[in-house]
């Protein structure tokens, strides 16, 4: 009887202890959609980073790099050169939906330049250049560079102001990026009462690009770009006005900018990669949180250190599947007409490779019926993807191989033909380090 009561008391004590542990983490658990950034295991503000902009920041402070002032763009041309961000990536947004809203209007749009991991925002006569880069482990990190001539340029990391917009449900609850489509008035002020859309490659074309300038051909398809909205909820924009524009010079002073256009293909790539970055970061954060809670519970319950709980597996699977579906372009909007840009963007973007022995690349564009000829995100080559926590990276790569080998014929991957799958697998085996070893290990 005494032994039985002892076991009962121990079980009761363990149950109370588990309840205390769970309650102590309840705010974070309930807030799983918008994860706690500045606590363990993320420590967003205090964990050292090594993104592209931080490295330039260090070089400027050490005197090993110098920026050159330009009378038209301030520090912009020099910053782009140091960060290896091409001017031909320019896109232009005239909605007042960013930091320097008082400087932005349809006559003075904000320019955004980008490469695979870095973003630069510039406003004509603006007070700062807005900067952000993807840290391989922490996700999007935000900075500003004051636009002051004759003052030693200094890059300053944001202390949280940017996260009011750049860490929300629109960015998957992690520090990240978003392309918004809004209706705007003649001053660039959004009509938020008409709604807004966070866009990516799944968004119907007729909901894209509101508040953006768009140069390029898109046939009979229509978008919300290039036009000022009417104060009419039932019919806010004339989508036929300024459709299929090849030249923006009659709309605003294009000579104030490094490039004359806002390439439609660049915008489409920007939409895709912004949410791809977010999903990689989300997968990383989810896995790190799951492993952190698992470690605590294993200690409390005196289980083996590497014991994997059902909750941990569930969180890895859920986040991993979201990332997998997006990177393979499940639910991609099917183009109803060919898309053509008129800048260097399409050619330059595709030329960056890498390519397999047959000359094929995941950066090859289709633009007739879908965005890419071989629908698997080029960001699979990114350092942030490779640095996903091991359980998450292993899960996503194993599932990717299952899909590409045709072992998963579920509806969400039905858009991939047997030829698509075979070619994507061949490209990855020949161009992504370690991928062949992963395939061979799974086939044993």
C-alpha positions, 0 to 999 in steps of 0.5 A: 500500500505504501509503495503504491501511494509512493508511486502515486505521489511521484506521478502526481508530482511529475504531473504538476511539474510538467504543468508548471513547465508548460505554463511557463512557456504557454505565452510562446506556445500560444503565440506560435504563429508569431514566435517570440524573437528575443527569447531562447532559442532564437535571441534575434537581437543578441545572436551574432549575425554574418549577413552580407550587410553586416560584413560591409558594416564591419569593413566600413568601421575597420576602414577596409572598405569605403563608399563613394558619394554620388550626386544623384544617388548619394551612397546608393551606387557604391552600396550596390557595388559593395553588396553585389546587388545589380542596378538592373534588378530595379523595381519601383513602388509608389504606395506609401507603405514603407519607412520614408512615406513622406518622400514616396509618391507616384512622382517619386517612387521608392526603388528596390534593388535585390539579389538572392539574399540582400535588399536595398531600398532607395527614395529620391532625396531620402534621409536613409537608404533602407537595407536588409539581408538574410542571415543564414540562421536568423533570417531577415536582418534590417539596417539603415544607412543615413544619406549624408554627404561629407559624413563618414557613412555608418550602417546602423542595425534596426532595433525593432521598428522594421519588425512592426511590418516585417514580422507579422502574419504576412511574413509567416510570423518571422522576420522577413519580407513581403510584396504588397498590392494595394489601391492608392490615391493620387498622393500614393496613400493606400485605400486600406478600406479596399483591402490589400494583398500580400503577393507571391507566385500563387496570387492571381495576376489581377490582384498583383502589383497595386501601388507598383510601377510595372514595365513589360508585356503580359498580353490579355492578363491584367494587374493593378499596377501603374494606375491611381485608384478611384474612390469607388469600392465597386470598381477602384481601378481601370486595369486596362489603363497603362497595361503592357507598358514598355516605357514609364518615362511619360509617368514620372521622371525616370532620369532620377533613377539608375534604370528607366523601368520596373521590370515585370519579371523582376517583380515576379521573382521578388514576389516568389523569393520574399516568401521563400525566404520567410518559409525557410526562416519559419521552418528553422524557427519552428524546428529550433523551438520544437527541439528546445521544448523537447530538451526541457521535457526530456530533462523533466521526464528523465528521458534520453537526450535525443528522444523525439516527442510526437509534438516535435515531429509534428512541428517539423512535418508541418513546417517542412511540408509548407516549405516543400510545397512552396519551393516546388510551386504547388498552387502556382498561378498559371499564366494566361498569356506570355510575360516579357520584360524589357530590361536586362533582368531576365537574361542576367538572372538566368545566366547566374546558374548553376547548370547541369551537364546539359546546360539546364538550370533552376533559374531558367525562366518559362514565362509562357505558362508558369514562371520557371521552366523547371519548378523548384526554387533556386533558393534551394542553393542558398546558405539559409536553406543549407543551414536549416537545423539538421532534423528539418533539412533532412526531412525536407530533402528526403521528402523532396527526393520522394516527390522527384522520384515519383514516390509521392503522387499526391494532388499537391504535386500533380502539377509536376509531370514525370519529365519535370520531376526527372529533370529537376532531380538530374539538375540537383544531383549535378549541381547541389553539393551532397545531393547525390549522396542523399539520393543514394543513401535513400535508395539503399 
